[in-house]
Amino acid sequence: MLKNISNLGDAALYCDFGIEVNKKINSEVIKYFKAIKESNIKGINNLTPSYNKLIISYDLRLTNFKEIKEKIKTLDINETYKVESKKLEIPVCCDTSFSLDIERLEKKLSLKKDKIFENFFNKEYFCYMTGFIAGMPFLGDLDDNMRLQRLETPRVKVPKGSVGITEQFANIYTFESPGGWNIIGNTPIEVFDSSKEKEPNFINPGDTVVFKKISMKEYKSYNG
């Protein structure tokens, strides 16, 4: 399903898989990401997968756009590179001190709080990508009746561990950060650990996530 390979500035290109955002297309992105990474193509120094694109940066002293493009086109993309998916359970506390935007969600979605939580927790999510801040997972897909836009005025500080929703996605803030997602709760677990050099992300593209609602007492127990 690779539609096009295009130049992106002086030392990068992008593989375009279309404009749709869904599991099938994203799985193709991840296949190419893994295949290119394992092929050790000379000159490539960074690979950045997203929902439906794969950006490839390279060293102009070692290669060029034409060479990289031809090597990508001749790759054998098969089931060897299929998405390896883990199913993960993420605990989330929705105490009023953590559900910063629950009143806004009730108003914008025209749903009661209990129904919002029911919809959110009775759902399986697919990790399309990580980014924006280190290890932040973009998890889809929210049902149509749970989709809304970002905050009109983003927060200067969103607490670490905050779980937010915007449009078709849910995410988890791995660090305290500015942000405009609608915050529904907070998780006590570390979703990104920089001390783990090889695998700092707890959630990776292709993984499946379910959220488990926990009490404040349970939340505090995670932190001793």
C-alpha positions in Angstrom: 0.0 0.0 0.0 3.0 2.3 -0.4 1.7 5.0 -2.7 4.7 7.3 -3.2 8.2 8.1 -2.1 8.9 11.8 -2.1 11.8 14.2 -1.4 11.6 16.0 2.0 14.2 18.8 2.1 17.9 18.2 1.4 18.5 15.1 3.4 15.2 13.3 4.0 12.3 11.6 2.2 8.9 10.3 3.2 7.0 7.2 2.2 3.4 8.0 1.7 0.7 5.4 2.5 -2.3 7.6 1.9 -4.4 10.0 3.9 -6.6 7.6 5.9 -5.8 6.8 9.5 -6.6 3.2 10.3 -5.0 0.0 11.6 -4.5 -1.5 8.1 -2.5 1.4 6.8 -0.6 2.0 10.0 0.4 -1.7 10.0 2.0 -1.2 6.6 3.9 1.8 7.9 5.3 -0.3 10.7 6.2 -3.2 8.4 8.3 -0.8 6.2 9.8 0.8 9.3 10.9 -2.6 10.6 12.1 -3.8 7.2 14.2 -0.7 6.5 15.6 -0.7 10.0 16.7 -4.3 9.7 18.1 -3.8 6.2 20.8 -1.5 7.5 20.7 0.6 4.3 23.9 2.7 4.1 23.5 6.3 5.0 20.1 6.2 6.8 20.4 7.8 10.2 16.8 8.1 11.4 13.3 6.6 10.8 10.2 8.3 12.1 6.9 6.4 11.6 3.5 8.2 12.0 -0.2 7.3 11.3 0.3 7.0 7.5 3.8 8.2 6.7 7.3 7.1 7.3 10.0 9.8 7.3 13.6 8.8 6.6 16.6 11.0 7.2 19.9 10.2 5.6 23.6 11.4 5.5 24.3 13.1 2.1 27.9 12.2 2.4 27.0 8.6 2.2 23.9 8.4 0.0 21.2 10.4 -1.8 17.5 10.5 -2.5 17.6 8.3 -5.6 19.7 5.6 -4.0 17.5 5.3 -0.9 14.3 5.4 -3.0 15.5 2.5 -5.2 16.5 0.4 -2.2 13.1 0.9 -0.6 11.3 0.0 -3.8 13.2 -3.3 -4.0 12.7 -4.4 -0.4 10.8 -7.6 0.1 8.1 -6.6 2.5 6.5 -9.8 3.8 4.9 -11.3 6.9 8.4 -11.4 8.6 7.8 -7.8 9.4 4.2 -8.0 10.6 3.3 -5.9 13.6 4.1 -7.6 16.9 1.3 -6.6 19.2 1.3 -6.7 23.0 -2.0 -6.3 24.9 -1.5 -3.9 27.8 -3.7 -2.8 30.7 -3.3 0.7 31.9 -4.8 1.7 35.3 -6.5 5.1 35.3 -7.9 7.1 38.2 -10.7 9.4 37.4 -10.9 11.2 40.7 -12.1 14.8 40.4 -8.5 16.0 41.1 -7.4 14.1 37.9 -10.5 14.5 35.6 -9.7 18.1 34.8 -12.1 18.3 31.8 -14.9 16.1 32.8 -17.4 19.0 33.0 -16.3 20.2 29.6 -16.7 16.7 28.2 -20.2 16.3 29.6 -21.2 19.6 27.9 -19.5 19.1 24.6 -20.4 15.4 24.2 -23.9 15.8 25.7 -23.2 12.8 27.9 -23.3 12.2 31.6 -20.1 11.6 33.4 -20.8 7.9 34.1 -21.6 7.3 30.4 -18.4 9.0 29.4 -16.4 6.7 31.7 -18.3 3.7 30.5 -17.6 4.5 26.9 -13.9 5.2 27.5 -13.2 2.1 29.6 -15.2 -0.4 27.6 -12.9 0.0 24.6 -9.8 -1.5 23.1 -7.3 0.9 21.7 -4.6 0.6 19.0 -1.3 2.4 19.3 -0.7 4.2 16.0 2.5 6.0 16.9 4.4 7.7 19.7 5.6 11.2 19.7 5.1 14.9 20.5 6.9 14.3 23.8 9.0 11.2 24.4 7.0 8.0 24.6 3.6 9.6 24.3 1.3 7.0 22.7 -1.5 8.0 20.2 -4.2 5.5 20.8 -7.3 5.0 18.5 -10.0 4.8 17.8 -12.6 6.6 20.0 -16.2 6.0 19.1 -17.9 8.8 17.2 -19.9 10.0 20.2 -16.6 10.5 22.2 -14.8 12.7 19.7 -14.2 16.4 20.3 -11.6 19.1 19.6 -8.7 20.2 21.7 -9.1 22.9 24.4 -9.6 26.4 22.9 -6.8 27.6 25.2 -4.1 24.9 25.9 -2.8 24.4 29.4 0.6 25.7 30.3 1.2 22.6 32.3 -0.5 19.2 32.0 0.5 16.8 34.9 2.6 13.8 34.1 0.5 10.7 33.7 -2.6 12.6 32.5 -4.8 10.6 30.1 -6.5 12.8 27.5 -8.8 12.5 24.5 -9.0 14.6 21.3 -10.7 13.8 18.0 -10.4 10.0 17.5 -7.4 9.5 19.9 -6.6 9.0 23.5 -3.1 9.7 24.8 -1.0 9.7 28.0 1.3 12.5 29.0 4.7 10.9 29.8 6.0 14.2 31.2 4.6 17.4 32.6 4.0 19.4 29.4 2.0 22.1 27.8 -1.0 20.6 26.0 -4.6 21.0 24.9 -6.1 17.5 25.1 -9.2 16.9 27.2 -8.0 15.3 30.4 -10.2 12.4 31.7 -7.9 10.9 34.4 -4.4 10.0 35.4 -2.3 6.8 35.4 0.2 6.0 38.2 2.4 3.9 36.0 5.5 4.9 34.1 4.7 4.9 30.4 8.2 6.1 29.5 11.4 5.2 31.3 14.6 6.9 29.9 16.8 4.6 32.0 15.8 1.7 29.7 18.0 2.7 26.8 16.8 -0.1 24.4 13.1 -0.1 25.2 12.1 3.1 27.1 8.5 3.0 25.8 6.0 0.9 27.7 3.5 1.3 24.8 4.8 0.9 21.2 3.2 1.2 17.8 1.1 -1.8 17.0 0.3 -2.5 20.7 -3.3 -2.8 22.0 -4.3 -1.0 25.1 -7.2 -1.3 27.5 -7.8 1.2 30.3 -8.8 -0.1 33.8 -10.6 2.4 36.1 -9.1 2.5 39.6 -9.9 4.3 42.8 -7.7 7.0 44.5 -6.7 4.4 47.1 -5.5 2.0 44.4 -3.8 4.9 42.6 -1.8 5.8 45.7 -0.8 2.1 46.3 1.2 2.2 43.0 3.4 4.8 44.5 3.9 3.1 47.9 
